[in-house]
């Protein structure tokens, strides 16, 4: 919890309840929905776009996939590749048969 102390371009300074100040940088293109002196709470959006920042948001590591999902995706991709390859080879074989028969 805190109070908006200053807004300077893309930097919003927030005075926390414990007396410390926090400077939150907002990305370009975001419209601020807070004004100086307004009370804000942690995780409350301070911009119109919820994906562009807010008070108390932290950057953390992103775990992309579970390894079992990666293995399943690789198996699916390989099976699709094999089936497409077999379709192409079968079509080439069919074309050769048609040419031999004179169609």
C-alpha positions in Angstrom: 0.0 0.0 0.0 1.2 3.5 -0.7 0.5 7.0 -2.1 1.5 8.4 -5.4 4.1 11.0 -4.6 5.2 12.1 -8.1 4.7 11.4 -11.8 7.6 12.3 -14.0 7.1 11.2 -17.6 7.3 7.4 -17.5 8.4 7.2 -13.8 5.9 7.0 -11.0 7.2 7.5 -7.5 5.2 5.8 -4.8 5.6 6.5 -1.0 4.9 3.3 0.8 3.2 3.1 4.2 6.6 2.2 5.9 8.1 5.4 4.6 10.2 4.1 1.8 9.8 5.2 -1.8 9.5 3.1 -4.8 10.0 4.2 -8.4 7.9 2.3 -10.9 8.8 2.7 -14.6 5.9 2.5 -17.0 6.5 1.4 -20.6 5.8 3.8 -23.4 2.3 3.8 -24.8 0.6 3.1 -21.4 -1.9 5.7 -20.1 -1.7 6.3 -16.4 -4.9 6.0 -14.4 -3.5 7.4 -11.2 -2.9 11.0 -10.0 -0.5 12.5 -7.5 -1.8 11.9 -3.9 -3.9 8.9 -4.8 -3.8 5.8 -2.7 -2.7 2.6 -4.4 -2.5 -1.0 -3.2 -0.1 -3.7 -4.2 -0.9 -5.4 -7.6 -3.4 -2.6 -8.4 -3.1 -1.5 -12.0 -1.7 2.0 -12.5 -2.2 2.0 -16.3 -5.1 1.3 -18.6 -3.3 -1.7 -20.1 -3.0 -4.4 -17.5 0.0 -5.9 -19.3 2.1 -2.8 -19.1 2.9 -2.6 -15.4 1.4 -2.0 -12.0 2.5 -1.2 -8.5 4.4 -4.1 -6.9 4.8 -6.2 -10.0 8.1 -8.0 -10.0 10.0 -9.6 -12.8 10.5 -13.4 -12.3 11.8 -16.3 -14.3 9.4 -17.9 -16.7 9.3 -21.6 -16.9 8.3 -22.3 -20.5 7.3 -25.9 -20.6 7.2 -29.1 -18.6 9.8 -31.5 -20.2 7.1 -34.1 -20.7 5.2 -31.6 -22.9 8.3 -30.9 -24.9 8.9 -34.6 -25.5 5.2 -35.1 -26.5 5.5 -32.1 -28.9 8.7 -33.6 -30.4 7.0 -37.0 -30.9 3.9 -35.4 -32.4 6.0 -33.3 -34.8 8.1 -36.3 -35.8 5.0 -38.4 -36.5 3.4 -35.6 -38.6 6.6 -35.3 -40.5 6.7 -39.1 -41.2 3.1 -39.1 -42.3 3.6 -36.2 -44.7 6.7 -37.8 -46.1 4.8 -41.1 -46.7 2.0 -39.2 -48.4 4.4 -37.5 -50.8 6.2 -40.7 -51.6 2.9 -42.5 -52.2 1.8 -39.7 -54.5 5.1 -40.0 -56.5 4.6 -43.7 -56.7 1.0 -43.2 -57.9 2.1 -40.7 -60.6 4.7 -43.2 -61.9 2.0 -45.9 -62.2 -0.3 -43.5 -64.0 2.5 -42.5 -66.5 3.3 -46.2 -67.1 -0.3 -47.0 -67.8 -0.7 -44.0 -70.1 -3.2 -41.9 -68.2 
